[in-house]
Amino acid sequence: MSKRDYYETLGIAKGAAADEIKKAYRSKAKELHPDRNSGNPNAEAQFKEVNEAYEVLKDGDKKAAYDRFGHAAFENGMGGGRPGAGNQADFASAFSDVFDDLFGDFMGGGRGGNGRQRAARGSDLRYNLRVTLEEAYSGLQKTIQVPTSIQCTECNGSGAEGGAEPTTCPTCSGMGKVRAQQGFFTVERTCPTCSGLGQIIQNPCKKCHGQGRVERDRSLSVNIPAGVETGTRIRLGGEGEAGMRGGPAGDLYIFIELAKHKIFERDGSNLFCRVPVSMIKAALGGDIEVPTIDGGRSRVKIPDGSQSGRQMRLRNKGMPALRGGGHGDMFIELAVETPVNLTARQKELLKEFESQSEDNNPESKTFFKGVKGFWDSMKG
């Protein structure tokens, strides 16, 4: 049975360019792959036929020979061997190239730069910083000590003694990956000699042992803007861990945690302050002084007859908004305090007051009237 023309097999015109051949092969390989055609008994044979055609047409010399002599170019020793039969390694390598194109994006981002990772980027670092509410209100410049990796000064980050240039890895020829044939497929993995860098160091730097970086605490001055709160994240680009062998540094992320305050509680840009007032002050009314987060004082008027839990607002006395937009408010919550450690005379006066205050406690009067009605209804 005569063989089909290779151009016809791939569905392209004779003399097609290399990129057109590759594109056609990719399409046919996806269409006829046995894994996708389990119900087609001819799929495997057609798939092999497509691969045989591509093995010849992708190679410039073989393609030229085929264009001139057809299939006869590979018979009786012509053209360097019969494609598809005794050349399994070449076929597997050819399919691996296309496999990378088809699935590389899903297997780790493609093979960009032939899989080589000459200079690895440093890791990002996290630093937890606790600040007081007063510091969060005004903002501050703070110096922190960050344990990190910095570029080695002895080798200027190259990892080689005296700053010498690394040499190409002999195992992977600078590719950063090696291939091993497993049956029909060729499996690609990271080069064990250079760990995927594509280069090795013949004489490692004695200070950093070939890493190009050393461990050290570093002092950094950080600008904490006014209005930060727990969970606020500040990014310092390039202040993270130094890269391997001169690679770019990672970033430093500072996470803010607000310390608990003795007087104020924060809710977004608003502040809350619980202020105890005497029973007499709550009953008669009057003025009290309350602290504000900026260190000042504000005078607040207590209306007569105020109860515990009553709130009063001081506008614009809260926290500043992180990205501008003014300040929040401060809320004063009254906590009416019951007097303790009473003298005999004070108790006598309170009993006298209670005997004359039946109409001064409307909430109690209403409550107990309702309780009496409840008991009466239960008896009925």
LOPA-783863 format. One record per residue: residue in one letter; residue number from 0; x, y, z of N, C-alpha, C in turn. Coordinates in steps of 0.05 Angstrom, whole numbers, always signed. Example, Ala and Ser with C-alpha at 12.3 -4.5 7.8 and 13.67 -1.06 7.14 Angstrom:
<rs>
A, 0, +264, -114, +156, +246, -90, +156, +264, -66, +156
S, 1, +257, -45, +142, +273, -21, +143, +258, +1, +157
</rs>
This chain:
<rs>
M, 0, +17, -24, +0, +0, +0, +0, +18, +25, +0
S, 1, +13, +43, -18, +29, +67, -21, +23, +87, +2
K, 2, +45, +101, +10, +42, +121, +32, +28, +146, +22
R, 3, +14, +158, +40, +2, +184, +34, +24, +206, +33
D, 4, +20, +225, +16, +38, +248, +15, +39, +262, +43
Y, 5, +63, +268, +52, +65, +280, +79, +51, +307, +81
Y, 6, +51, +323, +59, +37, +349, +60, +7, +344, +61
E, 7, -2, +324, +47, -30, +317, +47, -39, +307, +75
T, 8, -21, +292, +88, -26, +281, +115, -31, +304, +135
L, 9, -15, +325, +133, -17, +348, +151, -38, +368, +141
G, 10, -47, +365, +116, -68, +383, +106, -57, +410, +98
I, 11, -32, +410, +87, -20, +436, +79, -9, +433, +50
A, 12, -3, +456, +38, +7, +456, +11, +37, +449, +10
K, 13, +46, +437, -12, +74, +431, -15, +91, +457, -14
G, 14, +113, +455, +1, +131, +479, +3, +122, +497, +26
A, 15, +104, +489, +44, +95, +506, +65, +118, +513, +84
A, 16, +116, +537, +96, +137, +547, +114, +137, +531, +140
A, 17, +159, +534, +155, +162, +518, +180, +140, +524, +200
D, 18, +133, +550, +204, +113, +556, +224, +85, +545, +216
E, 19, +80, +544, +189, +55, +533, +180, +54, +503, +184
I, 20, +77, +490, +180, +79, +461, +185, +74, +455, +214
K, 21, +87, +470, +231, +84, +465, +260, +55, +470, +269
K, 22, +43, +491, +259, +15, +497, +266, -3, +475, +258
A, 23, +1, +465, +233, -16, +443, +223, -12, +418, +239
Y, 24, +13, +412, +247, +18, +388, +263, +5, +390, +290
R, 25, +7, +413, +303, -6, +416, +329, -36, +411, +328
S, 26, -48, +421, +307, -77, +417, +303, -84, +388, +299
K, 27, -69, +374, +282, -74, +346, +276, -68, +329, +300
A, 28, -46, +335, +315, -39, +319, +338, -60, +321, +360
K, 29, -72, +344, +364, -93, +347, +384, -118, +332, +374
E, 30, -123, +334, +348, -148, +321, +338, -147, +291, +339
L, 31, -123, +279, +333, -121, +250, +330, -108, +236, +354
H, 32, -102, +250, +375, -88, +237, +397, -106, +214, +408
P, 33, -94, +190, +412, -109, +167, +421, -125, +171, +446
D, 34, -115, +187, +464, -129, +192, +489, -156, +206, +485
R, 35, -157, +221, +463, -182, +235, +456, -200, +220, +437
N, 36, -191, +197, +428, -206, +182, +407, -207, +152, +415
S, 37, -216, +147, +440, -217, +120, +449, -236, +102, +433
G, 38, -256, +115, +420, -275, +100, +404, -267, +96, +375
N, 39, -245, +107, +367, -236, +106, +339, -213, +86, +337
P, 40, -216, +63, +326, -195, +43, +324, -172, +52, +306
N, 41, -177, +71, +288, -156, +80, +269, -141, +104, +279
A, 42, -149, +114, +302, -136, +139, +312, -107, +136, +317
E, 43, -98, +114, +329, -70, +110, +335, -53, +109, +310
A, 44, -62, +95, +289, -47, +93, +264, -46, +120, +251
Q, 45, -68, +135, +251, -68, +162, +238, -50, +181, +254
F, 46, -50, +178, +280, -33, +195, +297, -4, +190, +291
K, 47, +4, +165, +288, +32, +158, +281, +39, +168, +253
E, 48, +20, +167, +235, +25, +177, +208, +30, +207, +208
V, 49, +15, +222, +224, +18, +250, +226, +45, +257, +238
N, 50, +54, +241, +259, +79, +246, +271, +103, +240, +252
E, 51, +100, +219, +237, +121, +213, +217, +124, +235, +196
A, 52, +101, +246, +187, +102, +268, +168, +115, +292, +180
Y, 53, +109, +298, +205, +121, +322, +218, +150, +318, +223
E, 54, +159, +294, +230, +187, +289, +235, +204, +295, +211
V, 55, +193, +290, +188, +208, +295, +163, +207, +325, +156
L, 56, +183, +336, +155, +179, +363, +145, +190, +385, +164
K, 57, +193, +379, +190, +204, +399, +208, +234, +402, +205
D, 58, +247, +381, +194, +276, +382, +191, +282, +393, +163
G, 59, +298, +413, +162, +304, +426, +136, +316, +408, +116
D, 60, +336, +392, +124, +349, +373, +105, +330, +351, +96
K, 61, +316, +339, +114, +297, +318, +107, +275, +329, +89
K, 62, +266, +353, +95, +244, +365, +79, +254, +370, +51
A, 63, +279, +380, +48, +290, +384, +21, +292, +358, +5
A, 64, +301, +337, +19, +303, +312, +6, +276, +301, -2
Y, 65, +256, +304, +15, +229, +294, +9, +217, +310, -14
D, 66, +221, +337, -14, +210, +353, -36, +221, +344, -63
R, 67, +246, +334, -63, +259, +327, -88, +252, +298, -96
F, 68, +254, +279, -77, +252, +251, -84, +226, +237, -73
G, 69, +211, +251, -57, +187, +239, -45, +195, +218, -24
H, 70, +179, +197, -21, +184, +177, -1, +209, +161, -8
A, 71, +217, +161, -34, +241, +146, -42, +267, +158, -29
A, 72, +265, +182, -19, +289, +195, -7, +297, +180, +18
F, 73, +279, +164, +30, +286, +151, +56, +286, +120, +53
E, 74, +288, +111, +28, +290, +83, +23, +318, +76, +14
N, 75, +327, +51, +20, +354, +41, +12, +376, +59, +23
G, 76, +372, +70, +47, +394, +85, +59, +395, +114, +51
M, 77, +378, +123, +32, +379, +151, +25, +367, +169, +47
G, 78, +377, +192, +50, +365, +212, +68, +370, +207, +97
G, 79, +387, +188, +104, +395, +185, +132, +375, +168, +148
G, 80, +362, +148, +136, +345, +130, +152, +315, +135, +148
R, 81, +301, +113, +152, +272, +114, +147, +258, +127, +171
P, 82, +241, +147, +166, +227, +160, +188, +206, +142, +200
G, 83, +204, +145, +226, +182, +132, +240, +187, +103, +248
A, 84, +208, +90, +237, +212, +63, +244, +236, +60, +263
G, 85, +260, +65, +253, +284, +62, +270, +293, +88, +283
N, 86, +276, +107, +285, +285, +133, +295, +266, +143, +317
Q, 87, +260, +125, +336, +240, +131, +357, +249, +154, +375
A, 88, +274, +156, +381, +284, +178, +398, +279, +205, +386
D, 89, +285, +207, +359, +280, +233, +346, +251, +240, +346
F, 90, +234, +219, +342, +205, +225, +341, +195, +234, +369
A, 91, +205, +220, +390, +196, +228, +417, +205, +256, +423
S, 92, +229, +263, +415, +239, +291, +419, +222, +311, +404
A, 93, +215, +304, +380, +199, +322, +364, +172, +326, +376
F, 94, +160, +304, +386, +133, +307, +398, +135, +322, +424
S, 95, +157, +319, +439, +160, +333, +464, +160, +363, +459
D, 96, +173, +372, +437, +173, +401, +431, +144, +411, +428
V, 97, +128, +396, +413, +101, +405, +408, +84, +402, +433
F, 98, +90, +381, +449, +76, +377, +474, +80, +402, +492
D, 99, +104, +412, +492, +109, +437, +508, +92, +460, +498
D, 100, +90, +462, +472, +74, +484, +461, +45, +481, +468
L, 101, +35, +456, +467, +7, +451, +471, -1, +454, +501
F, 102, +16, +444, +519, +9, +442, +547, +27, +457, +566
G, 103, +47, +470, +555, +66, +484, +573, +54, +504, +591
D, 104, +34, +519, +581, +21, +540, +597, +7, +528, +621
F, 105, -2, +503, +619, -16, +490, +642, +2, +475, +660
M, 106, +28, +472, +652, +47, +456, +668, +67, +473, +681
G, 107, +61, +499, +686, +81, +515, +700, +89, +540, +685
G, 108, +72, +550, +668, +78, +576, +656, +94, +575, +631
G, 109, +97, +552, +618, +112, +552, +593, +142, +548, +599
R, 110, +157, +548, +577, +186, +542, +580, +203, +566, +576
G, 111, +190, +590, +579, +204, +615, +572, +233, +615, +577
G, 112, +249, +623, +558, +278, +624, +560, +290, +596, +561
N, 113, +277, +576, +546, +287, +549, +545, +287, +536, +573
G, 114, +269, +545, +590, +267, +532, +617, +288, +542, +636
R, 115, +304, +561, +629, +326, +569, +646, +317, +590, +666
Q, 116, +327, +588, +690, +321, +607, +711, +347, +617, +722
R, 117, +360, +634, +707, +388, +642, +714, +389, +655, +741
A, 118, +372, +675, +746, +373, +690, +771, +345, +690, +784
A, 119, +342, +674, +805, +316, +671, +818, +309, +695, +835
R, 120, +284, +704, +833, +275, +727, +850, +273, +718, +879
G, 121, +280, +737, +897, +278, +732, +925, +250, +729, +935
S, 122, +246, +717, +958, +220, +713, +969, +209, +739, +982
D, 123, +183, +742, +982, +170, +764, +996, +171, +758, +1026
L, 124, +173, +779, +1042, +174, +777, +1071, +151, +790, +1084
R, 125, +143, +781, +1108, +121, +793, +1123, +133, +801, +1150
Y, 126, +124, +826, +1159, +133, +836, +1184, +108, +847, +1199
N, 127, +103, +837, +1223, +80, +846, +1239, +88, +869, +1257
L, 128, +75, +891, +1255, +82, +915, +1270, +59, +924, +1287
R, 129, +63, +926, +1313, +43, +935, +1332, +46, +965, +1337
V, 130, +25, +980, +1334, +26, +1009, +1339, +4, +1016, +1359
T, 131, +7, +1039, +1373, -13, +1048, +1392, -35, +1063, +1377
L, 132, -57, +1068, +1390, -79, +1083, +1378, -70, +1112, +1373
E, 133, -54, +1123, +1391, -44, +1150, +1387, -26, +1152, +1362
E, 134, -9, +1131, +1359, +8, +1131, +1335, -8, +1128, +1309
A, 135, -29, +1112, +1311, -46, +1108, +1287, -61, +1134, +1281
Y, 136, -67, +1150, +1302, -81, +1175, +1297, -63, +1196, +1283
S, 137, -39, +1198, +1292, -21, +1219, +1282, -3, +1210, +1259
G, 138, +1, +1183, +1257, +21, +1173, +1238, +49, +1176, +1249
L, 139, +68, +1161, +1239, +95, +1163, +1250, +116, +1151, +1231
Q, 140, +141, +1158, +1236, +164, +1146, +1222, +176, +1126, +1242
K, 141, +178, +1101, +1235, +187, +1081, +1253, +210, +1064, +1241
T, 142, +231, +1059, +1257, +253, +1042, +1248, +249, +1014, +1258
I, 143, +250, +995, +1239, +246, +967, +1247, +270, +950, +1239
Q, 144, +274, +928, +1253, +296, +909, +1247, +284, +885, +1233
V, 145, +292, +880, +1208, +281, +858, +1193, +302, +837, +1188
P, 146, +298, +812, +1198, +317, +791, +1191, +312, +782, +1162
T, 147, +332, +783, +1145, +328, +778, +1117, +354, +769, +1104
S, 148, +353, +763, +1079, +377, +757, +1063, +384, +781, +1046
I, 149, +409, +789, +1046, +418, +812, +1030, +440, +802, +1010
Q, 150, +445, +817, +990, +464, +810, +970, +492, +808, +982
C, 151, +507, +787, +975, +534, +783, +985, +552, +805, +973
T, 152, +567, +818, +990, +585, +840, +981, +611, +829, +970
E, 153, +618, +805, +978, +644, +793, +969, +643, +786, +939
C, 154, +620, +775, +930, +618, +766, +902, +598, +783, +886
N, 155, +588, +805, +898, +568, +822, +885, +543, +807, +876
G, 156, +537, +786, +891, +512, +771, +885, +515, +749, +865
S, 157, +539, +746, +853, +542, +725, +832, +545, +697, +843
G, 158, +554, +695, +868, +558, +669, +881, +585, +656, +875
A, 159, +600, +669, +857, +627, +658, +850, +649, +675, +864
E, 160, +670, +662, +871, +692, +675, +884, +703, +698, +867
G, 161, +706, +721, +879, +716, +744, +864, +697, +756, +844
G, 162, +672, +747, +845, +652, +758, +826, +654, +747, +798
A, 163, +667, +723, +795, +670, +711, +768, +643, +702, +757
E, 164, +642, +700, +731, +617, +692, +718, +612, +662, +720
P, 165, +588, +654, +726, +582, +625, +726, +586, +613, +698
T, 166, +590, +586, +697, +594, +572, +672, +569, +556, +665
T, 167, +566, +550, +640, +543, +535, +631, +543, +507, +643
C, 168, +520, +498, +652, +518, +471, +665, +523, +450, +643
P, 169, +542, +431, +648, +547, +411, +628, +525, +389, +626
T, 170, +510, +386, +646, +489, +365, +646, +466, +372, +628
C, 171, +457, +398, +630, +434, +406, +614, +441, +425, +591
S, 172, +466, +431, +588, +476, +450, +568, +463, +478, +570
G, 173, +458, +485, +595, +446, +512, +599, +416, +513, +597
M, 174, +403, +491, +592, +374, +491, +589, +359, +492, +616
G, 175, +372, +483, +637, +359, +482, +663, +341, +458, +667
K, 176, +337, +442, +646, +321, +418, +647, +334, +396, +631
V, 177, +328, +371, +640, +338, +348, +625, +315, +330, +618
R, 178, +319, +314, +597, +297, +297, +587, +304, +268, +590
A, 179, +284, +252, +596, +287, +223, +598, +264, +210, +583
Q, 180, +271, +191, +566, +250, +178, +550, +237, +156, +566
Q, 181, +210, +157, +566, +194, +136, +580, +174, +126, +560
G, 182, +181, +105, +546, +163, +94, +526, +159, +113, +503
F, 183, +133, +120, +498, +125, +136, +476, +132, +166, +480
F, 184, +133, +174, +506, +136, +203, +512, +164, +208, +523
T, 185, +172, +233, +522, +196, +243, +533, +189, +261, +557
V, 186, +198, +253, +581, +192, +268, +606, +214, +288, +611
E, 187, +206, +312, +617, +225, +334, +623, +224, +341, +652
R, 188, +247, +344, +665, +249, +351, +693, +272, +370, +698
T, 189, +271, +382, +722, +292, +402, +729, +319, +388, +730
C, 190, +339, +402, +720, +366, +391, +720, +376, +388, +749
P, 191, +385, +364, +757, +394, +359, +784, +421, +372, +790
T, 192, +436, +378, +770, +463, +390, +774, +461, +420, +781
C, 193, +445, +435, +766, +444, +464, +770, +418, +473, +782
S, 194, +400, +454, +789, +374, +460, +801, +358, +479, +784
G, 195, +360, +476, +758, +344, +492, +739, +355, +519, +732
L, 196, +379, +526, +743, +390, +552, +737, +404, +553, +710
G, 197, +412, +531, +699, +426, +530, +674, +456, +536, +675
Q, 198, +465, +543, +699, +493, +551, +703, +503, +539, +729
I, 199, +528, +534, +731, +541, +525, +755, +564, +542, +762
I, 200, +572, +542, +787, +595, +558, +797, +618, +539, +803
Q, 201, +640, +543, +789, +663, +525, +793, +677, +531, +820
N, 202, +679, +556, +827, +692, +564, +852, +674, +581, +869
P, 203, +657, +569, +886, +637, +584, +901, +649, +605, +920
C, 204, +635, +626, +924, +644, +647, +943, +644, +635, +971
K, 205, +666, +640, +986, +669, +629, +1013, +649, +642, +1033
K, 206, +641, +666, +1028, +624, +680, +1047, +595, +671, +1044
C, 207, +585, +668, +1020, +557, +661, +1016, +553, +632, +1006
H, 208, +576, +617, +1002, +575, +589, +993, +560, +586, +967
G, 209, +563, +605, +949, +552, +603, +922, +523, +612, +920
Q, 210, +511, +621, +942, +483, +630, +941, +480, +658, +930
G, 211, +501, +675, +933, +499, +702, +924, +485, +721, +944
R, 212, +479, +710, +968, +465, +726, +988, +472, +714, +1016
V, 213, +470, +731, +1036, +477, +723, +1063, +454, +733, +1082
E, 214, +452, +719, +1105, +431, +725, +1125, +441, +749, +1142
R, 215, +423, +768, +1146, +431, +791, +1163, +406, +807, +1171
D, 216, +406, +818, +1195, +385, +837, +1203, +390, +864, +1190
R, 217, +368, +876, +1180, +370, +901, +1166, +352, +922, +1179
S, 218, +362, +946, +1183, +345, +968, +1194, +331, +982, +1171
L, 219, +305, +986, +1174, +290, +1000, +1154, +273, +1021, +1168
S, 220, +271, +1044, +1155, +254, +1066, +1165, +228, +1065, +1150
V, 221, +206, +1061, +1165, +180, +1057, +1153, +162, +1081, +1159
N, 222, +148, +1091, +1139, +129, +1112, +1143, +101, +1100, +1148
I, 223, +91, +1104, +1172, +64, +1094, +1179, +44, +1117, +1176
P, 224, +27, +1116, +1156, +8, +1138, +1152, -13, +1140, +1173
A, 225, -24, +1163, +1178, -46, +1167, +1197, -71, +1152, +1188
G, 226, -84, +1140, +1207, -109, +1126, +1200, -107, +1096, +1197
V, 227, -83, +1084, +1200, -80, +1056, +1197, -96, +1041, +1219
E, 228, -103, +1016, +1213, -117, +1000, +1233, -108, +971, +1230
T, 229, -117, +954, +1248, -109, +926, +1247, -117, +914, +1220
G, 230, -97, +902, +1207, -101, +890, +1181, -91, +907, +1158
T, 231, -84, +932, +1164, -73, +949, +1143, -46, +938, +1133
R, 232, -42, +936, +1107, -18, +925, +1096, -2, +946, +1081
I, 233, +23, +948, +1087, +41, +968, +1074, +62, +952, +1059
R, 234, +65, +958, +1033, +84, +943, +1016, +108, +961, +1011
L, 235, +132, +949, +1015, +157, +962, +1009, +170, +946, +987
G, 236, +169, +955, +962, +179, +941, +939, +209, +938, +940
G, 237, +219, +914, +934, +248, +909, +933, +261, +907, +960
E, 238, +246, +907, +982, +258, +906, +1009, +256, +879, +1022
G, 239, +248, +859, +1006, +246, +832, +1016, +272, +817, +1014
E, 240, +271, +791, +1012, +295, +774, +1010, +310, +778, +984
A, 241, +336, +779, +985, +352, +783, +961, +349, +758, +943
G, 242, +351, +763, +917, +349, +741, +898, +373, +724, +897
M, 243, +370, +700, +886, +393, +681, +883, +411, +691, +860
R, 244, +437, +692, +866, +457, +698, +845, +451, +723, +830
G, 245, +445, +744, +845, +440, +770, +832, +412, +775, +822
G, 246, +394, +756, +829, +366, +760, +820, +353, +783, +836
P, 247, +330, +793, +826, +317, +816, +839, +306, +808, +867
A, 248, +306, +827, +884, +296, +822, +912, +266, +820, +912
G, 249, +255, +806, +932, +226, +805, +936, +216, +831, +949
D, 250, +192, +831, +958, +180, +854, +971, +176, +848, +1001
L, 251, +174, +870, +1016, +168, +868, +1045, +140, +878, +1050
Y, 252, +124, +862, +1063, +97, +870, +1070, +95, +874, +1100
I, 253, +87, +897, +1109, +84, +904, +1137, +54, +903, +1144
F, 254, +47, +886, +1163, +19, +883, +1171, +16, +897, +1198
I, 255, -3, +915, +1199, -7, +932, +1223, -26, +918, +1243
E, 256, -19, +919, +1269, -36, +909, +1290, -39, +932, +1310
L, 257, -63, +939, +1317, -68, +961, +1336, -70, +951, +1364
A, 258, -54, +963, +1382, -55, +955, +1410, -81, +964, +1423
K, 259, -90, +949, +1443, -115, +956, +1457, -110, +981, +1473
H, 260, -130, +1000, +1473, -127, +1025, +1488, -143, +1023, +1514
K, 261, -133, +1038, +1535, -145, +1037, +1561, -172, +1053, +1562
I, 262, -174, +1073, +1545, -198, +1091, +1546, -216, +1088, +1522
F, 263, -204, +1087, +1498, -220, +1088, +1474, -223, +1060, +1461
E, 264, -245, +1056, +1448, -249, +1033, +1430, -254, +1043, +1402
R, 265, -243, +1030, +1383, -245, +1039, +1355, -264, +1022, +1339
D, 266, -279, +1035, +1322, -296, +1021, +1302, -294, +1036, +1276
G, 267, -276, +1027, +1259, -271, +1042, +1234, -258, +1068, +1240
S, 268, -270, +1090, +1232, -259, +1116, +1237, -272, +1129, +1262
N, 269, -290, +1115, +1275, -304, +1126, +1299, -291, +1115, +1324
L, 270, -292, +1131, +1345, -282, +1123, +1372, -305, +1123, +1392
F, 271, -303, +1105, +1411, -323, +1103, +1432, -310, +1105, +1459
C, 272, -322, +1121, +1477, -310, +1125, +1504, -333, +1122, +1524
R, 273, -330, +1103, +1543, -349, +1099, +1564, -342, +1116, +1588
V, 274, -360, +1134, +1595, -354, +1153, +1617, -373, +1149, +1640
P, 275, -362, +1142, +1664, -379, +1140, +1688, -388, +1167, +1698
V, 276, -413, +1170, +1706, -423, +1194, +1718, -439, +1187, +1743
S, 277, -439, +1204, +1762, -452, +1199, +1787, -482, +1199, +1783
M, 278, -496, +1186, +1802, -525, +1185, +1801, -537, +1213, +1803
I, 279, -524, +1230, +1819, -533, +1257, +1823, -530, +1273, +1797
K, 280, -506, +1270, +1784, -501, +1285, +1759, -520, +1276, +1738
A, 281, -526, +1250, +1736, -544, +1240, +1716, -572, +1250, +1721
A, 282, -580, +1253, +1747, -607, +1262, +1753, -610, +1292, +1749
L, 283, -591, +1307, +1758, -593, +1336, +1757, -582, +1348, +1731
G, 284, -565, +1333, +1717, -552, +1344, +1693, -527, +1361, +1701
G, 285, -512, +1369, +1681, -488, +1385, +1686, -467, +1380, +1665
D, 286, -444, +1391, +1669, -422, +1389, +1649, -400, +1370, +1659
I, 287, -388, +1355, +1640, -365, +1339, +1647, -344, +1343, +1626
E, 288, -319, +1338, +1633, -297, +1339, +1614, -288, +1311, +1606
V, 289, -285, +1307, +1580, -276, +1280, +1570, -251, +1284, +1553
P, 290, -234, +1263, +1553, -209, +1265, +1537, -214, +1259, +1508
T, 291, -197, +1270, +1491, -199, +1264, +1462, -172, +1251, +1453
I, 292, -172, +1236, +1431, -149, +1221, +1423, -125, +1238, +1416
D, 293, -129, +1263, +1409, -107, +1281, +1403, -94, +1293, +1428
G, 294, -103, +1284, +1452, -91, +1293, +1477, -106, +1317, +1489
G, 295, -127, +1326, +1476, -142, +1349, +1486, -165, +1342, +1504
R, 296, -182, +1361, +1510, -205, +1357, +1527, -230, +1370, +1513
S, 297, -252, +1357, +1518, -277, +1369, +1507, -298, +1369, +1529
R, 298, -313, +1391, +1531, -334, +1393, +1552, -360, +1383, +1540
V, 299, -373, +1366, +1555, -398, +1354, +1546, -420, +1360, +1566
K, 300, -443, +1368, +1556, -466, +1375, +1574, -483, +1350, +1577
I, 301, -487, +1342, +1603, -504, +1319, +1609, -533, +1329, +1615
P, 302, -552, +1320, +1599, -580, +1329, +1604, -590, +1316, +1630
D, 303, -608, +1330, +1644, -619, +1319, +1669, -636, +1295, +1662
G, 304, -635, +1276, +1681, -651, +1251, +1677, -637, +1231, +1658
S, 305, -611, +1234, +1653, -597, +1216, +1635, -595, +1188, +1647
Q, 306, -598, +1167, +1630, -596, +1140, +1638, -570, +1127, +1628
S, 307, -562, +1105, +1640, -539, +1090, +1631, -543, +1081, +1602
G, 308, -522, +1083, +1586, -523, +1075, +1558, -529, +1098, +1539
R, 309, -537, +1121, +1550, -542, +1144, +1532, -516, +1152, +1519
Q, 310, -518, +1158, +1492, -495, +1166, +1477, -497, +1195, +1467
M, 311, -474, +1208, +1467, -472, +1235, +1456, -449, +1236, +1437
R, 312, -452, +1251, +1415, -432, +1251, +1394, -416, +1277, +1394
L, 313, -389, +1272, +1391, -371, +1295, +1386, -361, +1292, +1357
R, 314, -370, +1310, +1340, -364, +1307, +1312, -335, +1313, +1306
N, 315, -323, +1298, +1288, -296, +1301, +1278, -275, +1298, +1300
K, 316, -282, +1283, +1321, -263, +1278, +1343, -253, +1248, +1342
G, 317, -259, +1235, +1320, -251, +1207, +1317, -225, +1205, +1302
M, 318, -221, +1182, +1289, -196, +1176, +1275, -196, +1187, +1247
P, 319, -173, +1195, +1236, -172, +1204, +1209, -175, +1181, +1189
A, 320, -188, +1187, +1167, -190, +1166, +1146, -163, +1161, +1133
L, 321, -157, +1136, +1127, -130, +1128, +1117, -124, +1142, +1091
R, 322, -142, +1144, +1074, -137, +1156, +1048, -151, +1184, +1045
G, 323, -151, +1199, +1066, -163, +1225, +1066, -193, +1224, +1070
G, 324, -205, +1247, +1070, -234, +1247, +1074, -243, +1255, +1102
G, 325, -225, +1269, +1117, -233, +1279, +1143, -230, +1259, +1165
H, 326, -244, +1264, +1187, -243, +1248, +1211, -270, +1236, +1218
G, 327, -270, +1214, +1233, -294, +1203, +1243, -304, +1218, +1268
D, 328, -323, +1207, +1281, -335, +1220, +1305, -327, +1204, +1330
M, 329, -330, +1218, +1353, -326, +1205, +1379, -352, +1204, +1393
F, 330, -359, +1180, +1404, -384, +1176, +1418, -379, +1172, +1448
I, 331, -393, +1188, +1464, -392, +1186, +1493, -415, +1169, +1502
E, 332, -410, +1148, +1517, -431, +1131, +1528, -431, +1134, +1558
L, 333, -454, +1142, +1569, -456, +1147, +1598, -460, +1120, +1613
A, 334, -446, +1118, +1635, -450, +1095, +1653, -457, +1107, +1681
V, 335, -483, +1107, +1688, -491, +1119, +1713, -482, +1101, +1736
E, 336, -467, +1112, +1755, -455, +1097, +1776, -472, +1098, +1802
T, 337, -477, +1075, +1813, -492, +1073, +1838, -472, +1078, +1861
P, 338, -478, +1096, +1880, -459, +1103, +1901, -455, +1079, +1920
V, 339, -431, +1076, +1931, -424, +1055, +1949, -412, +1067, +1975
N, 340, -408, +1050, +1995, -396, +1058, +2020, -411, +1082, +2032
L, 341, -437, +1081, +2034, -453, +1103, +2044, -451, +1105, +2075
T, 342, -452, +1129, +2084, -453, +1134, +2113, -482, +1131, +2122
A, 343, -485, +1131, +2149, -513, +1128, +2160, -530, +1152, +2151
R, 344, -519, +1175, +2150, -534, +1199, +2143, -542, +1198, +2113
Q, 345, -523, +1189, +2097, -529, +1187, +2068, -552, +1167, +2063
K, 346, -551, +1144, +2077, -572, +1125, +2074, -599, +1136, +2083
E, 347, -598, +1151, +2105, -623, +1164, +2115, -634, +1183, +2094
L, 348, -617, +1198, +2082, -626, +1218, +2061, -638, +1203, +2037
L, 349, -625, +1182, +2029, -635, +1167, +2006, -662, +1154, +2011
K, 350, -666, +1144, +2036, -692, +1132, +2043, -713, +1153, +2043
E, 351, -706, +1176, +2053, -725, +1199, +2053, -732, +1207, +2024
F, 352, -711, +1207, +2007, -716, +1214, +1978, -734, +1193, +1965
E, 353, -728, +1167, +1971, -744, +1146, +1958, -773, +1147, +1966
S, 354, -779, +1155, +1991, -806, +1156, +2000, -822, +1179, +1986
Q, 355, -807, +1197, +1974, -820, +1219, +1960, -816, +1219, +1930
S, 356, -806, +1196, +1919, -798, +1196, +1891, -815, +1176, +1874
E, 357, -840, +1171, +1882, -856, +1152, +1867, -859, +1160, +1837
D, 358, -861, +1186, +1832, -865, +1195, +1805, -839, +1202, +1791
N, 359, -816, +1196, +1803, -790, +1203, +1791, -778, +1180, +1776
N, 360, -790, +1156, +1778, -779, +1133, +1764, -800, +1120, +1746
P, 361, -807, +1133, +1724, -829, +1124, +1707, -824, +1096, +1695
E, 362, -799, +1090, +1689, -794, +1064, +1677, -799, +1041, +1697
S, 363, -790, +1045, +1722, -796, +1025, +1743, -825, +1022, +1747
K, 364, -839, +1044, +1749, -868, +1044, +1754, -883, +1028, +1732
T, 365, -875, +1033, +1707, -888, +1020, +1684, -882, +990, +1684
F, 366, -856, +983, +1690, -848, +955, +1690, -863, +939, +1711
F, 367, -864, +949, +1736, -876, +933, +1757, -907, +933, +1755
K, 368, -918, +953, +1742, -946, +952, +1736, -952, +929, +1716
G, 369, -935, +926, +1697, -938, +905, +1678, -934, +877, +1691
V, 370, -915, +875, +1709, -911, +850, +1723, -935, +842, +1739
K, 371, -948, +861, +1753, -972, +856, +1768, -994, +845, +1751
G, 372, -997, +858, +1727, -1018, +848, +1708, -1012, +820, +1699
F, 373, -986, +813, +1695, -978, +786, +1686, -986, +766, +1707
W, 374, -979, +772, +1733, -986, +753, +1754, -1016, +749, +1757
D, 375, -1031, +771, +1754, -1060, +769, +1756, -1071, +752, +1735
S, 376, -1060, +754, +1710, -1070, +738, +1688, -1064, +709, +1692
M, 377, -1041, +703, +1704, -1033, +675, +1710, -1052, +662, +1730
K, 378, -1060, +678, +1750, -1079, +668, +1771, -1106, +662, +1758
G, 379, -1115, +679, +1739, -1141, +675, +1726, -1140, +650, +1709
</rs>
